[in-house]
Amino acid sequence: MSATVGIDIGSVSLKAAILGGTEDRTELEHLAQSGEFTWLSAPQPLLISPYRRALGDPRGTAEALLGTVRRYIPYLRLDHIRATGGGAPLLRDQGILRVNDFKALAAAMAVLHPAVATVFEMGGESSRFLRLASDPDSGQIRLLDYETNGDSAAGTGSFIDQQATRLRFDVEEVGAIACSACSAARIAGRCSVFAKSDMIHAQQKGYAPPPDPSRAVRCRGA
């Protein structure tokens, strides 16, 4: 058995990844067929879960997610599970060790996108920048530099999530809508309080996303 599980317990949601060997393929296929995880293209069998909302109970949600994994991979050992994210210490009493967020992200990039040198990751309460490089001797991915956002909520996933809900969109729709816009409203970017006020003011002035995305693409290219 070579399956390993990584679970990211964030401030808003949780997700997990399972990296397996060829001997784990049958169990991983059954787990994928359950609809709880999906296959991801990678050199080794790799499954990822959809985001699960913590809903004020990150520990309970994490335990439920791990319970799903154990139903399909009952031979999974405790030392093959690692946690990352702000809520990772919640599983410490179960013997699940925490991995630094930056190291976890760098390790994932080494498997999925080894040629990528710059990473921007937006979480619920923090955003991260990583600069990566391949070691010329070992070929392994190294973390050269990193930075996080300040204490303000501006630029965090939680703020974007809240505003998407307020506008009655799913947060997954926001990127495509923004990219298809003919023009952008002026929104303050350094403080979420001012940004929300500007968004409400823009709505009052009549700003709205295009009802037809194909029309917006033609407008943008005009």
C-alpha positions in Angstrom: 0.0 0.0 0.0 1.4 3.4 -1.0 -1.7 5.7 -0.9 -1.2 8.9 1.0 -3.8 11.5 1.9 -3.3 15.3 2.2 -6.2 17.4 3.7 -6.3 21.2 3.6 -8.4 22.7 6.4 -8.9 26.3 5.5 -10.9 29.1 7.1 -13.9 28.6 4.8 -13.6 25.2 3.2 -11.8 21.9 3.2 -10.4 19.7 0.4 -8.3 16.6 0.2 -6.1 14.8 -2.3 -5.1 11.1 -2.5 -1.9 10.1 -4.2 -1.8 6.3 -4.8 0.4 3.7 -6.4 -0.6 1.1 -9.1 -1.6 -1.3 -6.3 -4.2 1.2 -5.0 -5.9 1.7 -8.4 -8.9 -0.5 -7.7 -9.8 1.2 -4.4 -9.2 4.6 -6.0 -11.5 3.8 -8.9 -14.3 2.8 -6.5 -13.8 6.0 -4.6 -14.0 8.0 -7.8 -17.1 6.2 -8.9 -18.8 7.2 -5.6 -18.7 10.8 -6.7 -16.8 12.0 -3.6 -13.5 12.4 -5.5 -12.5 12.9 -9.1 -9.4 11.9 -11.1 -6.7 14.4 -11.8 -4.2 14.0 -14.6 -0.8 13.2 -12.9 2.1 10.8 -13.3 0.6 8.7 -10.4 -3.0 7.9 -9.6 -4.3 11.1 -8.0 -7.8 12.0 -6.7 -9.1 15.3 -5.4 -12.2 16.1 -3.5 -14.6 19.0 -4.2 -14.4 21.9 -1.8 -16.5 21.3 1.3 -17.8 24.2 3.3 -16.6 24.1 6.9 -19.9 25.7 8.1 -18.5 26.6 11.5 -17.3 23.0 12.2 -14.0 22.5 10.4 -13.0 19.5 12.6 -16.2 17.7 12.1 -16.1 18.3 8.3 -12.5 17.1 8.2 -13.3 13.9 10.1 -16.3 13.2 7.8 -14.0 13.7 4.7 -11.4 11.3 6.2 -14.2 8.9 7.1 -15.2 8.8 3.4 -11.6 8.0 2.4 -11.3 5.2 5.0 -14.5 3.5 3.8 -12.8 3.0 0.4 -9.2 2.6 1.6 -9.6 0.7 4.9 -5.9 -0.2 5.0 -4.9 3.5 5.1 -2.4 4.0 7.9 -2.3 7.1 10.1 1.2 8.0 9.2 0.1 8.2 5.6 -2.1 11.2 6.4 -1.0 14.8 6.6 -2.9 18.1 7.2 -2.2 21.6 6.1 -4.0 24.9 6.4 -5.0 27.1 9.4 -7.2 24.3 10.8 -4.6 21.5 10.6 -3.8 21.7 14.4 -7.4 20.5 15.0 -6.4 17.0 14.0 -3.2 17.0 16.1 -4.8 14.9 18.9 -5.5 12.2 16.4 -1.8 11.9 15.5 -2.1 13.6 12.1 1.0 15.7 11.5 0.8 19.2 10.1 2.7 20.3 6.9 3.6 23.9 6.4 1.2 25.5 3.8 4.1 26.8 1.6 5.8 23.4 1.5 2.6 21.7 0.7 1.8 24.0 -2.2 5.4 23.7 -3.5 5.2 19.9 -3.3 1.9 19.9 -5.3 3.4 22.1 -8.0 6.4 19.8 -8.3 4.0 16.9 -9.1 1.4 18.7 -11.2 3.2 21.7 -12.9 7.0 21.3 -12.4 7.8 24.0 -15.0 5.8 26.7 -13.2 8.0 29.3 -11.5 5.5 31.7 -9.9 2.4 30.8 -7.9 -0.4 33.0 -6.6 -2.8 31.2 -4.2 -5.9 32.8 -2.8 -7.3 31.3 0.4 -10.3 32.3 2.5 -8.3 34.6 4.9 -4.9 34.9 3.2 -3.3 35.1 -0.2 0.1 33.8 -1.0 2.9 34.3 -3.5 5.6 31.7 -4.1 8.6 31.7 -6.4 9.9 28.3 -7.3 12.9 26.9 -9.1 14.3 23.5 -10.0 17.5 22.6 -8.3 20.2 22.1 -11.0 21.8 19.2 -9.2 18.9 17.2 -7.8 16.1 18.4 -10.1 13.8 18.9 -7.1 11.6 22.0 -6.8 12.9 24.6 -4.3 11.1 27.4 -2.7 13.1 30.6 -3.4 10.8 33.2 -2.0 7.3 33.7 -0.6 5.0 36.4 0.8 1.5 36.7 2.2 -1.0 39.5 2.2 -1.5 41.8 5.2 -4.1 41.8 7.8 -6.8 43.5 5.7 -9.6 41.3 4.3 -9.2 42.9 0.8 -8.0 40.4 -1.7 -9.0 37.3 0.2 -11.2 34.5 -1.0 -13.6 34.9 1.9 -14.4 38.5 0.8 -14.9 37.4 -2.8 -17.1 34.5 -1.7 -19.3 36.8 0.4 -19.7 39.3 -2.4 -20.5 36.5 -4.9 -23.3 35.3 -2.5 -24.5 38.9 -2.1 -24.8 39.2 -5.9 -26.4 35.8 -6.1 -23.6 34.1 -8.0 -21.7 31.0 -7.2 -18.1 32.0 -6.5 -16.9 29.6 -9.3 -18.8 31.9 -11.8 -17.1 35.1 -10.8 -13.9 34.7 -12.9 -15.6 34.0 -16.2 -18.1 36.9 -15.6 -15.2 39.3 -14.8 -13.2 38.2 -17.9 -16.2 38.7 -20.2 -17.0 42.3 -19.0 -16.9 45.1 -21.6 -15.8 47.6 -19.0 -15.0 47.5 -15.3 -16.4 49.6 -12.4 -13.9 51.4 -10.3 -13.6 49.4 -7.0 -11.3 50.2 -4.1 -8.7 47.5 -3.8 -6.9 48.1 -0.5 -9.8 47.7 1.9 -12.8 45.3 1.8 -15.0 47.8 3.6 -14.4 50.5 0.9 -14.6 47.8 -1.9 -18.0 46.7 -0.7 -19.3 50.3 -0.5 -18.0 50.9 -4.1 -19.7 47.7 -5.3 -23.1 48.7 -3.8 -22.7 52.2 -5.3 -21.9 50.7 -8.7 -25.0 48.6 -8.5 -27.1 51.6 -7.7 -25.6 53.3 -10.7 -26.7 50.4 -12.9 -23.6 48.4 -13.3 -24.4 44.7 -14.0 -22.8 41.7 -15.6 -23.8 41.0 -19.2 -26.8 38.8 -19.6 -25.2 37.1 -22.6 -21.5 36.2 -22.1 -21.0 35.8 -25.9 -22.1 39.4 -26.4 -19.5 40.5 -23.8 -16.7 38.8 -25.6 -17.7 40.5 -28.9 -17.8 43.8 -27.1 -14.4 43.3 -25.4 -12.9 42.4 -28.8 -14.4 45.4 -30.6 
